[in-house]
Amino acid sequence: MTIPRPEYPRPQVKRQEWLCLNGEWAFKRDHGDSGFEQDFLNADYEETITVPFCLESKLSGISAVDFCNAVWYRRIVEIPQSWDGQRILLHFQAVDYDATVWVNKQQVGMHRGGFCGFDLDISKVVKAGERAEIVVRARDDHKASKPQGKQASTFENRGCSYTRTTGIWQTVWLEPVPQTYILRPRITPHVESASFTIEVPIRGSDAHAVQVRCLMNGELIGEATQSAKLQLQAQLHLSIPQEHVQHWDTENPFLYDFEINLIDADDKIIDSVASYAGLRSIAIDGKKVLINGKPVFQRLVLDQGYYADGIMTAPTDDALIKDIQLSMEAGFNGARLHQKVFEERFLYHADRLGYLVWGEFGDWAGNTVNRGHTDWSATYITQWLEILERDYNHPSIIGWCPLNETHSFEHQVIDGLNDVTLGMYKACKLVDGTRPALDVSGYCHRVAFADIYDSHDYDQNPETFTQRHCGLAHDLPYINHGETTQSVAYEGQPYFVSEFGGTWWNAQKMQHQGNKTAESWGYGQRVENIEEFYQRFDGLCTALLQNPDMFGYCYTQLTDVFQEENGIFGFDRSLKFDMQRIHDIQQQVAAIESGAAT
């Protein structure tokens, strides 16, 4: 049987030996939310499912879209004899939402949060050469108020809420590591000094030194070693020789390879991981956002990362690459990764293709997030911290967006929302001082000292759209939905329209223009024909490209998603427009790139 999604899931912390557990698992639906009353831990599971695809997806082999508050998985795995003497780590790249894991009937761990992975050391319950019975229970009440992005809390897809994802939806895998081993390194580039700081966390007590080797096209160009005896972390500084300095950017996304070794008292390597990094800086200069000291207009597209057959899981690694390539062919140089934490493989491809992205949390709670719910808890912050730690090293990430479209709720102060907004913004800045961050994308801004200010504007008339953003020259930006009195005052930060466009187009449904049902929709007044679409796209993009106080934009959206048919491409990634024409509109020199910016 062919293993689905067989590629290594974590390119920035790569070891040679691992075992992919994707494929067929025994499966059971639990409509009681617990399963303990019926002894599901020991019961027979009557169904099978293809991991890593959720039960709602076609690729899972089940395609069940009704509510299911809990699901159970079981698989028997033979632990390779060659792993003898090593710790055995069980990795889950993502399980939605609340996971409990047993190995050989013993509970080995729990994790809450559907967007970030976790690993469990199972060495105490199974050894090399033995069989491991892995059981996973995933609880996911989609009607509850919790971070779940665009997943529908109603039975049907509607508006901008889509088919749910329940349970395992990214790769599951096993990995042997020594008793003392390397955790995820943190690599910080310094463009001015052409160097990197490499922080190497360590688990265990047998390490005496950490060695970092930097390679360029397979050639060793730099090396650093530091004592790590009785330390939880080593910090090394590695300079790049001047003749080998290459900056990472959209034109030349050069990546340096790193080999990180853990050395024992006998000068032997006891653990080794491969990683990589780009030499890239981000800075703010007035209303400009600089990449490597130069203003680059961010021609972003909203990418929600949904697939007709895999829902939130790409069917193949090539599908991740294709989405980036399609975006670039249309003239975009990056994306706002919207209401979903994208898998590490996507970010790896963005890194190597020179594709700018904004990392975002899937904070929406179905249809309740904008309806005044008060259940804003610390779990938003703790889950966001996991994501910031996971994705810190990626040069393609040029900004953070922890929240999306929080409202003022008619002058009410929503319990916990202000605290969570401030907490998530401060988490960005405490974990990562190298990138700018929003407090919230669109609507009600609550953090006065946020790095970036933005709005969402779906005005479909290029003339009025242009006028709405002329006030930025006088520090009077457009602010959404009457939120002016509720948002903190704009203080001259870099500003962009982080959602606009969203123009409906489906040539096959043109005869149903008056149909306002959920079958097909986009923002604002529909265009009458495809030529009108081009004119509108040109006018809206040009209004922002030629605004000297605008550092970028984000067009909604890359692809149609279910009933939301306002994509540049179809949900199946089919062509809808003349891509050369869309590309050329966006490639006009932006005012902020020409020196006209303030």
C-alpha positions in Angstrom: 0.0 0.0 0.0 1.3 3.5 -0.9 1.9 5.6 2.2 0.2 9.0 1.8 2.2 12.1 2.5 5.5 10.1 3.0 7.9 13.1 3.0 9.8 14.1 6.1 7.4 16.4 8.0 9.8 18.7 9.8 12.5 19.9 7.4 14.1 22.4 9.9 15.0 19.7 12.5 15.8 16.7 10.3 17.3 13.4 11.4 18.1 10.5 9.1 16.2 7.8 10.8 12.4 7.9 11.3 9.3 5.9 10.6 6.2 7.4 8.9 2.9 6.1 10.5 0.6 7.5 7.8 -1.7 5.1 6.2 -4.5 2.8 7.4 -5.5 3.0 11.1 -8.4 1.3 12.8 -11.1 3.9 13.6 -14.1 4.4 15.7 -16.6 7.3 16.1 -17.5 8.3 19.6 -20.8 10.2 19.8 -20.7 10.3 23.6 -17.5 12.4 23.7 -15.7 10.1 26.1 -15.8 6.4 25.2 -14.6 5.3 28.6 -18.1 4.1 29.5 -18.0 1.7 26.6 -14.3 0.8 27.1 -13.3 2.2 23.7 -9.7 1.8 24.8 -10.1 -2.0 24.4 -13.1 -2.2 22.0 -13.0 -3.4 18.4 -12.9 -0.5 15.9 -15.3 -1.3 13.0 -13.9 1.3 10.5 -10.6 2.2 9.0 -9.3 5.6 8.1 -6.4 6.8 6.0 -4.1 9.1 8.2 -3.3 12.0 7.9 -6.7 12.9 6.5 -9.6 13.9 8.7 -12.8 11.8 8.6 -14.7 14.6 6.8 -12.4 14.4 3.8 -12.7 12.2 0.8 -9.0 11.2 1.1 -9.7 9.7 4.6 -11.9 7.0 2.9 -14.9 8.1 5.1 -16.2 11.5 4.0 -18.5 11.9 7.1 -19.4 15.6 7.5 -21.9 15.2 10.4 -20.9 16.4 13.9 -18.7 13.9 15.8 -17.4 15.2 19.1 -14.8 12.5 19.6 -12.9 9.9 17.4 -10.6 7.0 18.3 -7.6 5.7 16.3 -5.6 2.5 16.8 -2.5 1.1 15.1 -0.1 -1.7 15.9 3.5 -0.8 15.1 6.7 -2.8 15.2 9.5 -0.8 16.8 12.7 -1.5 14.8 15.3 -3.5 16.6 18.0 -1.2 15.3 16.6 1.5 17.7 17.8 -0.4 20.7 19.2 1.8 23.5 17.6 4.9 22.2 14.6 7.0 23.3 11.5 6.5 21.1 9.6 9.7 20.3 6.0 9.6 18.9 5.2 12.7 16.9 1.9 14.2 15.9 2.2 17.1 13.5 -1.4 18.2 14.2 -4.5 16.7 15.9 -7.7 18.7 16.2 -8.5 19.5 18.9 -7.9 17.8 22.3 -5.7 14.6 22.0 -5.0 11.9 24.5 -2.6 9.1 23.6 -2.1 5.6 25.0 0.7 3.1 24.1 0.2 -0.5 25.2 -2.8 0.6 27.3 -0.8 3.2 29.2 -1.5 6.9 28.9 1.6 8.6 27.6 0.4 12.2 27.1 -2.2 14.8 26.2 -2.2 17.9 24.1 -4.7 20.7 23.5 -4.8 22.7 20.3 -5.5 21.7 16.7 -2.9 23.7 14.8 0.5 22.8 16.4 2.2 19.5 16.8 3.5 17.6 19.9 5.8 14.7 20.7 5.7 12.1 23.4 8.6 10.0 24.8 7.2 6.4 24.8 10.4 4.7 25.8 9.2 3.6 29.2 6.2 1.7 27.7 7.8 0.1 24.6 11.3 -1.0 23.6 13.1 -1.7 20.3 11.9 -4.9 18.8 8.6 -4.8 20.5 5.1 -4.1 19.3 3.4 -0.9 20.2 -0.3 -0.5 20.2 -1.0 3.2 19.7 -4.5 4.5 20.6 -5.4 8.1 20.1 -8.6 9.8 21.2 -9.3 13.2 19.7 -12.2 15.3 21.1 -13.4 18.2 19.0 -16.7 19.9 19.9 -17.2 22.2 16.9 -20.1 24.0 18.6 -17.8 25.0 21.5 -16.0 28.4 21.7 -12.4 27.6 20.9 -9.7 28.4 18.3 -10.7 26.5 15.1 -10.3 28.9 12.3 -12.9 28.8 9.5 -14.4 25.4 10.5 -18.2 25.6 10.5 -20.1 25.4 13.8 -23.3 24.8 11.9 -24.0 21.5 10.0 -23.8 23.1 6.5 -21.0 25.2 5.1 -22.2 28.8 5.0 -20.7 32.2 4.3 -17.0 31.9 5.0 -17.3 28.9 7.3 -16.2 25.6 5.8 -16.3 21.8 6.3 -14.9 20.8 9.7 -11.6 18.9 10.4 -11.8 16.4 13.3 -8.9 14.4 14.7 -5.5 13.7 13.1 -4.9 15.9 10.0 -1.1 15.9 9.7 1.6 13.3 9.7 2.1 10.9 12.5 5.7 9.5 12.9 8.2 7.8 15.1 11.8 8.8 15.7 14.7 7.3 17.7 16.9 9.8 19.6 19.8 9.2 22.0 19.3 9.6 25.8 20.7 13.2 25.4 19.4 14.9 22.3 18.9 18.1 20.5 15.5 19.9 20.6 14.4 22.4 18.0 17.2 24.9 17.4 16.5 28.6 17.2 18.4 30.4 14.4 18.6 34.2 14.2 20.1 35.9 11.2 22.1 39.1 11.5 22.4 40.7 8.0 24.6 43.7 9.1 27.3 41.4 10.5 26.7 38.5 8.1 26.3 36.0 10.9 23.8 33.8 12.7 23.1 33.2 16.4 22.2 29.5 16.9 20.5 28.6 20.2 20.5 24.8 20.8 18.2 23.4 23.5 19.3 20.1 25.0 17.4 17.3 26.8 19.5 15.0 28.9 22.8 15.4 30.7 25.5 13.6 28.6 26.4 16.5 26.3 29.8 18.1 26.7 29.7 20.4 23.6 27.6 21.6 20.7 29.1 22.0 17.3 27.5 23.9 14.4 28.7 23.5 10.9 27.5 25.8 8.1 27.5 24.5 4.6 26.9 26.3 1.3 26.1 24.0 -1.7 27.6 21.1 0.3 30.9 23.0 1.1 31.8 23.7 4.7 32.2 27.5 5.1 32.0 28.0 8.8 32.1 26.2 12.1 31.5 27.0 15.8 31.8 24.9 19.0 30.7 25.7 22.5 30.8 23.8 25.8 27.4 22.4 26.8 28.3 20.5 29.9 25.5 20.5 32.4 23.6 23.1 30.4 20.0 23.1 29.2 21.0 25.2 26.1 24.0 26.2 24.2 24.3 29.5 22.2 26.7 29.8 19.4 27.6 32.6 17.0 28.7 31.8 13.5 30.0 34.3 10.9 29.7 33.8 7.2 32.9 34.6 5.2 32.4 37.7 3.1 32.9 35.8 -0.2 30.1 33.5 0.8 27.5 36.1 1.9 24.2 35.8 0.1 21.0 37.4 1.4 17.6 35.7 1.3 15.0 37.6 -0.6 12.3 37.1 -3.2 14.7 37.3 -6.1 17.4 35.0 -4.5 16.0 32.8 -1.8 19.3 31.4 -0.8 19.4 29.1 2.2 22.5 28.1 4.2 22.5 24.5 5.5 23.4 23.8 9.1 24.6 20.6 10.7 24.2 20.7 14.5 26.0 18.0 16.5 25.9 17.1 20.1 29.3 15.8 21.3 30.1 13.7 24.4 33.1 13.6 26.7 34.9 11.3 24.4 34.5 13.7 21.5 32.0 11.5 19.8 28.9 12.8 18.1 25.9 11.4 20.0 23.2 13.3 18.1 23.0 15.2 14.9 20.2 17.2 13.2 20.2 19.1 9.9 18.6 22.5 9.6 18.8 25.6 7.4 18.3 29.4 7.6 18.3 32.4 5.4 20.3 35.6 5.9 17.4 38.1 5.9 16.4 41.2 7.9 13.1 43.0 8.4 13.0 46.6 9.6 10.5 49.5 9.8 11.4 52.9 8.4 8.5 55.3 8.9 5.7 53.8 6.9 7.9 51.4 5.0 8.7 47.8 5.8 12.2 47.0 4.7 13.6 43.6 3.7 17.3 43.6 3.8 17.2 47.4 4.0 15.1 47.9 0.9 11.3 48.6 0.6 9.5 45.7 -1.0 5.8 46.2 -1.7 4.1 43.2 -0.3 1.8 41.9 -3.0 0.0 39.3 -0.9 -2.9 37.0 -1.5 -5.2 35.5 1.1 -4.5 31.8 1.2 -6.8 29.7 3.4 -5.1 26.4 2.6 -8.3 24.3 1.9 -8.5 21.4 -0.6 -11.6 19.8 -2.1 -10.4 16.3 -1.3 -8.3 16.8 1.8 -10.1 19.8 3.5 -7.2 21.4 5.6 -4.7 18.7 4.5 -2.9 19.0 1.2 -3.3 15.7 -0.8 0.4 15.7 -1.7 3.6 17.6 -1.0 3.4 18.7 -4.7 0.1 20.4 -4.0 1.8 22.6 -1.4 4.4 23.6 -4.0 1.8 24.2 -6.7 -0.2 26.7 -4.6 2.9 28.8 -4.1 3.8 28.6 -7.8 0.3 29.5 -8.9 0.3 32.5 -6.6 3.7 33.7 -8.0 2.5 33.1 -11.6 -0.4 35.5 -10.8 2.1 38.2 -9.7 1.8 37.8 -6.0 5.1 37.7 -4.0 3.6 36.3 -0.8 0.5 35.3 1.2 -1.4 36.0 4.3 -1.8 32.4 5.6 -5.4 33.0 6.8 -7.1 31.5 9.9 -5.0 28.3 9.7 -1.5 27.4 10.9 0.1 25.9 7.8 2.2 22.8 8.0 5.9 23.0 8.2 6.3 21.6 4.7 4.5 24.6 3.2 6.8 27.0 5.0 9.8 25.0 3.9 8.7 25.4 0.3 8.0 29.1 0.9 11.6 29.4 2.2 13.2 27.8 -0.8 11.0 29.6 -3.4 11.3 33.1 -1.9 7.7 33.5 -1.0 6.8 36.1 1.7 4.2 35.0 4.3 2.4 36.3 7.3 2.0 33.7 10.0 -1.5 33.7 11.5 -3.4 31.8 14.2 -6.8 30.2 13.5 -8.5 32.1 16.3 -12.0 32.1 15.0 -14.5 29.9 16.9 -16.8 28.9 14.1 -19.6 31.4 13.9 -19.3 32.5 17.5 -16.2 34.6 17.4 -17.9 37.7 16.0 -21.2 37.2 17.9 -20.1 38.4 21.3 -19.0 35.3 23.1 -17.0 35.8 26.2 -15.0 32.7 26.4 -11.6 34.2 25.6 -9.1 32.1 27.7 -5.4 31.8 28.2 -5.4 28.8 25.8 -5.3 31.2 22.9 -2.0 32.5 24.2 -0.4 29.2 25.1 -1.3 27.7 21.7 0.0 30.8 19.9 3.3 30.5 21.9 3.7 26.9 20.5 3.3 28.2 17.0 5.7 31.1 17.4 8.4 28.7 18.8 7.8 26.2 15.9 8.0 28.7 13.1 10.6 31.2 14.3 13.4 30.1 12.0 11.6 30.4 8.6 13.0 33.3 6.6 9.8 33.4 4.5 7.7 34.6 7.5 7.9 38.4 7.6 5.2 39.2 10.1 2.8 37.8 12.7 -1.0 38.1 12.9 -2.4 36.5 16.1 -6.0 37.5 15.7 -8.5 38.3 12.9 -11.4 40.7 12.9 -12.3 41.2 16.5 -15.1 43.7 17.1 -16.0 46.4 19.6 -19.4 44.7 20.2 -21.3 48.0 20.5 -19.0 49.6 23.1 -19.0 46.5 25.3 -15.7 45.3 26.8 -15.7 41.6 26.1 -14.4 39.6 29.1 -10.9 38.5 28.4 -10.6 39.8 24.8 -8.5 42.8 25.6 -6.3 40.6 27.8 -5.9 37.9 25.1 -5.2 40.5 22.4 -2.5 42.1 24.5 -1.1 38.8 25.6 -0.9 37.4 22.1 0.7 40.5 20.7 3.3 40.5 23.6 3.9 36.8 23.0 4.9 37.8 19.4 7.4 40.4 20.6 8.8 38.4 23.5 9.4 35.3 21.5 10.5 37.1 18.3 12.0 40.6 18.3 13.0 40.3 14.6 9.6 40.6 12.9 6.7 43.1 13.0 3.4 42.1 14.4 -0.2 43.2 14.2 -2.4 43.1 17.3 -5.4 42.1 15.1 -6.0 42.0 11.4 -9.0 44.3 10.6 -11.7 45.9 12.7 -11.0 46.8 16.3 -7.3 47.5 17.1 -6.5 47.4 20.8 -2.7 47.7 21.2 -1.6 51.3 20.7 2.1 50.3 20.2 1.6 47.6 17.7 4.1 47.6 14.9 1.6 47.5 12.0 -1.9 49.0 11.5 -4.3 47.7 8.9 -7.9 47.5 7.6 -10.2 45.3 5.6 -12.0 47.0 2.8 -14.2 45.2 0.3 -15.4 48.3 -1.5 -15.7 47.1 -5.1 -15.6 50.6 -6.7 -12.0 51.6 -7.5 -12.8 55.3 -7.4 -14.4 55.4 -3.9 -11.9 52.7 -2.8 -9.0 55.1 -3.7 -10.6 58.0 -1.9 -11.1 56.0 1.3 -7.4 55.5 1.5 -6.2 59.0 0.6 -6.4 60.1 4.2 -3.4 57.9 5.1 -1.3 60.8 3.8 -2.6 62.8 6.8 -2.4 59.9 9.3 -6.2 59.4 9.0 -6.5 55.9 7.7 -9.7 54.1 6.8 -10.9 52.0 9.7 -13.6 49.3 9.4 -17.3 49.2 10.3 -17.5 52.3 12.5 -14.8 51.0 14.7 -13.0 54.4 14.7 -14.1 55.3 18.3 -13.3 51.8 19.6 -9.9 51.3 17.9 -6.8 52.8 19.4 -5.5 55.8 17.5 -3.3 55.3 14.5 0.2 56.5 15.3 1.9 56.6 11.8 2.8 52.9 11.7 3.3 51.1 8.4 -0.2 50.5 7.0 -1.7 48.1 4.6 -5.1 46.8 3.5 -4.8 43.3 4.6 -8.1 42.2 2.9 -9.7 43.6 -0.2 -11.1 42.5 -3.5 -12.9 39.2 -3.0 -14.8 39.8 -6.3 -17.1 37.0 -7.3 -16.5 35.2 -10.6 -17.8 31.9 -11.8 -18.4 31.9 -15.6 -20.5 28.8 -15.4 -22.9 30.5 -12.9 -23.2 33.8 -14.6 -26.8 33.1 -15.5 -27.6 32.9 -11.8 -26.3 36.4 -10.8 -29.4 37.1 -8.8 -28.9 33.9 -6.7 -27.9 35.0 -3.2 -27.8 31.4 -1.7 -24.8 29.9 -0.1 -24.1 28.0 -3.4 -21.8 30.8 -4.6 -20.9 34.2 -3.3 -18.2 36.9 -3.3 -18.0 40.4 -1.8 -20.0 43.3 -3.0 -21.7 43.9 -6.4 -20.9 41.2 -8.9 -19.2 42.1 -12.2 -21.3 41.7 -15.4 -18.5 40.1 -17.4 -14.9 39.0 -17.3 -13.6 42.3 -18.8 -15.3 44.2 -15.9 -13.4 41.9 -13.5 -10.1 42.8 -15.0 -10.9 46.5 -14.8 -12.0 46.2 -11.2 -8.9 44.2 -10.2 -6.7 46.7 -12.0 -8.3 49.7 -10.3 -8.3 48.2 -6.8 -4.7 47.0 -7.0 -3.4 50.2 -8.6 -5.1 52.3 -5.9 -3.0 50.6 -3.3 0.2 50.2 -5.3 0.3 53.9 -6.1 -0.5 55.1 -2.6 2.9 56.3 -1.3 1.9 55.6 2.3 0.9 51.9 1.7 3.5 49.2 2.2 1.5 46.3 0.8 -1.9 44.7 0.3 -3.6 41.3 0.6 -6.1 40.3 -2.1 -8.9 38.0 -1.3 -8.2 35.2 -2.3 -5.9 32.6 -4.0 -8.6 30.0 -4.7 -12.3 29.5 -4.4 -13.2 27.7 -1.2 -16.4 25.7 -1.3 -19.2 28.2 -1.7 -16.9 31.2 -1.6 -16.1 31.7 -5.3 -14.0 34.8 -5.2 -10.6 33.2 -5.9 -8.0 33.9 -8.6 -8.1 30.1 -9.2 -10.9 27.5 -8.8 -11.2 25.3 -5.7 -9.6 22.6 -7.9 -6.8 25.1 -8.8 -8.2 25.4 -12.3 -7.6 28.6 -14.3 -10.3 31.3 -14.1 -8.5 34.2 -15.7 -5.7 35.2 -18.0 -2.9 34.9 -15.5 -0.5 37.0 -17.6 -2.9 39.9 -17.4 -3.4 39.4 -13.6 0.4 39.2 -13.2 1.1 42.3 -15.2 -1.4 44.4 -13.3 0.5 43.6 -10.1 4.0 44.1 -11.4 3.7 47.9 -11.9 6.3 49.6 -9.7 4.7 50.5 -6.4 5.1 54.1 -5.0 6.8 52.8 -1.9 9.4 51.0 -4.1 10.0 54.0 -6.3 11.0 56.4 -3.5 7.7 58.3 -3.5 6.8 57.0 0.0 6.8 59.3 3.0 
